[in-house]
Amino acid sequence: MRAARTLGCLALTSLALSACGGRESLKPVAGQKLPAIPKGAATAPVAADLMQPSIQARPGRNVELLTQSRKRGNDEFDLPPNAQPE
């Protein structure tokens, strides 16, 4: 009995939470100002522009690391711990 009650509460909670999402596009509240236009921009960015990450935020990789690999040269500063340079 208790398991059925818990399962029923869980089902009702998940149903209520699934109905919370809005399906309409967002609009500014009446009487509120829109955000300021960025310095140097001719127009204010639209929502689609703001959703795309910039190149600096998400750079593309243009090299294949494994095809560019090569054997490491001798490193005079690669010393074991507590070793004194001569």
Buried (B, 14 or more C-beta within 10 A) or exposed (E): EEEEEEEEEEEEEEEEEEEEEEEEEEEEEEEEEEEEEEEEEEEEEEEEEEEEEEEEEEEEEEEEEEEEEEEEEEEEEEEEEEEEEE
